[in-house]
Amino acid sequence: MGKIIILEETTRNPLTLMGQRAGVCWGGNIQDRDKNYKRGLDCLESGHGRVLEYVNVEMVMEGYSARVIREWYTHIGGAPTRLQASTRYINYSDFEYIMPDSVRKNKEAEQRYEKCIEEIKNCAQFLLEECKIPREDAALLLPLGMKTKIVDKRNLRNILDMCQQRLCNRANWEYRDMMHDILTELRSLSDEWAYIVDNYCVPKCKKLGYCPEKNSCGLMAKRKSSTDEK
């Protein structure tokens, strides 16, 4: 579907780098590569997550919809946060829309614009009600369904956090596929990346040992609530 190109600025040996950075503050021997590797692995296994932010991931992402890239932008860490109406839950058969003044000033353009929007609404309603198409797929009728390309930069902490949310079977299918594409490319960079991807890039249910979601996919058992135990 899409394509991920890992850029050369991406850290090739993340465990070794993490161990080297931690060794500076621990008074360790940072000239010994094996010791750096073991120290980095210990940080990862012990949950000492600050060193995760030293691992750089830069990539070109292309061939994915502008809609899923919009969702990608919202997954931020260590910065001002925000929430926005999800494109998965908009009423696509009766949504409000923006009309530019340049269109509104031209009567013929305004009529064609409104006719196009009305057709999108009607088609969305048909897909949802008659064909039982999932709302998240009907959403691709909108211009956000066009393909796009971005250059992205983030760190390992953000990647791991995103895996917990976006590898869930209940996550949007395109986002889930995109995450698998990213992990496939990272895994091929080095043995260190392969270890991290295989052991730590997992949905939150596998990290926790139970499913915390209200509506579970059934992959992992749900945690018993206090009412269940009574």
C-alpha positions in Angstrom: 0.0 0.0 0.0 2.3 2.7 1.3 6.1 3.0 1.4 8.5 3.8 4.3 12.0 5.0 3.6 14.2 5.1 6.6 16.7 8.0 6.4 20.4 7.7 7.2 20.0 9.9 10.3 18.1 7.1 12.0 20.1 5.5 14.9 21.3 2.1 13.6 22.2 0.6 16.9 19.7 1.9 19.4 20.6 -0.3 22.4 24.3 0.5 22.2 23.5 4.2 22.0 21.1 4.1 24.9 23.7 2.3 27.0 26.4 4.8 26.0 24.3 7.7 27.0 23.3 6.1 30.4 27.0 5.2 31.0 28.0 8.9 30.9 25.9 9.5 34.0 26.6 6.2 35.7 30.3 6.5 35.4 30.5 3.5 33.2 33.0 2.6 30.5 31.4 4.1 27.4 34.3 3.1 25.2 33.4 -0.6 25.4 30.7 -1.4 22.9 29.6 -4.7 24.5 29.1 -2.9 27.9 27.2 -0.2 26.2 24.9 -2.7 24.6 24.3 -4.6 27.8 23.7 -1.4 29.7 21.2 -0.2 27.1 19.4 -3.6 27.2 19.2 -3.3 30.9 17.6 0.2 30.6 15.0 -1.2 28.2 14.2 -4.2 30.3 14.1 -2.2 33.6 11.8 0.4 32.2 14.3 3.3 32.4 12.7 5.1 29.6 14.5 8.4 29.4 17.3 7.0 27.3 14.6 6.0 24.7 14.5 9.7 23.6 18.1 9.6 22.4 17.2 7.1 19.7 16.4 9.0 16.5 14.0 7.8 13.8 13.7 9.8 10.6 11.8 8.5 7.6 9.9 9.4 4.5 6.3 8.1 4.5 4.5 8.1 1.2 1.4 6.5 -0.4 -0.8 6.7 2.7 -4.0 8.8 2.9 -3.8 12.3 4.2 -6.5 11.2 6.7 -4.2 8.6 8.4 -1.3 11.0 8.3 -3.5 13.5 10.1 -4.0 10.8 12.8 -0.2 10.2 12.8 0.3 13.9 13.6 -1.9 13.7 16.7 0.3 11.1 18.3 2.8 13.3 20.1 4.9 12.9 23.2 6.6 15.3 25.5 4.9 18.3 23.9 1.6 20.3 24.3 -1.3 17.9 23.8 -4.6 18.2 22.0 -7.7 16.3 21.1 -9.7 16.7 17.9 -12.9 15.2 16.6 -12.0 11.8 15.1 -12.5 11.2 11.4 -13.8 7.8 12.4 -16.9 9.1 14.1 -18.1 12.1 12.0 -21.7 11.8 10.7 -20.7 11.5 7.0 -24.3 11.6 5.8 -24.8 15.0 7.3 -21.6 16.8 8.1 -20.8 20.5 8.1 -18.2 21.8 5.7 -16.2 24.9 4.8 -16.8 26.8 1.6 -14.0 29.2 0.6 -15.1 32.8 -0.1 -13.5 32.5 -3.6 -16.1 29.8 -4.3 -19.0 31.5 -2.6 -18.5 34.6 -4.7 -18.9 32.6 -7.9 -22.5 31.4 -8.2 -21.8 28.6 -10.6 -18.8 27.4 -8.6 -20.9 27.6 -5.4 -23.6 25.4 -7.0 -21.1 22.8 -8.2 -19.4 22.8 -4.8 -22.6 22.2 -3.0 -23.7 19.5 -5.5 -20.4 17.7 -5.0 -20.7 17.8 -1.2 -24.3 16.6 -1.4 -23.3 13.7 -3.6 -20.6 12.7 -1.0 -23.2 12.8 1.7 -25.6 10.6 -0.3 -22.9 8.1 -1.2 -21.7 8.0 2.4 -25.2 7.2 3.6 -25.6 4.5 0.9 -22.3 2.9 1.9 -23.1 3.0 5.6 -26.7 2.0 5.6 -27.2 -0.1 2.5 -23.7 -1.7 2.2 -22.8 -1.8 5.9 -19.4 -0.4 5.1 -17.5 0.6 8.3 -17.6 4.3 9.0 -13.8 4.6 9.0 -13.7 3.3 5.4 -16.6 5.4 4.2 -14.6 8.4 5.5 -12.1 8.0 2.6 -14.7 9.5 0.3 -13.6 12.8 1.6 -10.6 14.7 0.2 -8.6 13.4 3.1 -8.6 10.1 1.3 -6.0 11.4 -1.2 -2.5 10.0 -0.9 0.3 12.2 0.5 3.9 12.2 1.5 5.7 13.6 4.6 9.2 13.6 6.2 8.9 12.5 9.8 11.2 12.7 12.9 10.6 11.1 16.3 12.2 9.0 19.0 12.0 5.5 20.3 9.8 6.4 23.3 7.2 7.7 20.9 7.4 4.7 18.6 6.9 2.3 21.5 4.0 4.3 22.8 2.4 4.4 19.4 2.8 0.6 19.0 0.8 0.1 22.2 -2.1 2.1 20.8 -2.0 1.6 17.1 -1.1 -2.1 16.9 -4.4 -2.9 18.7 -6.7 -4.9 16.5 -9.4 -2.2 17.1 -7.2 0.6 15.7 -7.9 2.0 12.3 -6.8 -0.6 9.7 -4.7 1.8 7.6 -2.9 3.1 10.7 -2.2 -0.5 11.8 -0.9 -1.4 8.4 1.3 1.7 8.3 2.7 0.8 11.7 3.6 -2.7 10.5 5.3 -1.1 7.4 7.4 1.1 9.7 8.4 -1.8 12.0 9.4 -3.9 9.0 11.8 -1.3 7.8 13.2 -0.6 11.3 13.6 -4.3 11.9 15.8 -4.6 8.8 18.2 -1.9 10.0 20.2 -4.0 12.5 20.0 -6.9 15.0 19.4 -4.4 17.8 16.4 -3.0 16.0 15.1 -6.5 15.3 15.3 -7.3 19.0 13.4 -4.1 20.0 10.7 -4.7 17.3 10.2 -8.3 18.2 10.1 -7.9 21.9 8.8 -4.4 22.7 6.8 -3.1 19.7 3.5 -4.7 20.8 0.0 -3.6 21.5 -0.8 -2.6 25.1 -2.6 -5.8 25.9 0.6 -7.8 25.4 2.6 -5.3 27.4 0.1 -5.3 30.3 -0.9 -9.0 30.1 -4.6 -8.2 29.8 -6.9 -6.1 27.7 -7.8 -2.7 29.3 -10.3 -1.8 26.6 -14.0 -1.5 27.3 -14.7 -3.3 24.0 -12.1 -6.0 23.6 -11.1 -7.7 20.4 -10.5 -10.9 22.4 -6.8 -11.3 21.8 -6.1 -11.1 25.5 -8.4 -11.6 28.5 -9.9 -8.5 30.0 -8.8 -7.5 33.5 -11.4 -8.4 36.1 -13.1 -5.4 37.7 -14.0 -5.2 41.4 -17.6 -5.9 40.4 -16.6 -9.1 38.6 -14.9 -10.4 41.7 -17.9 -10.0 43.9 
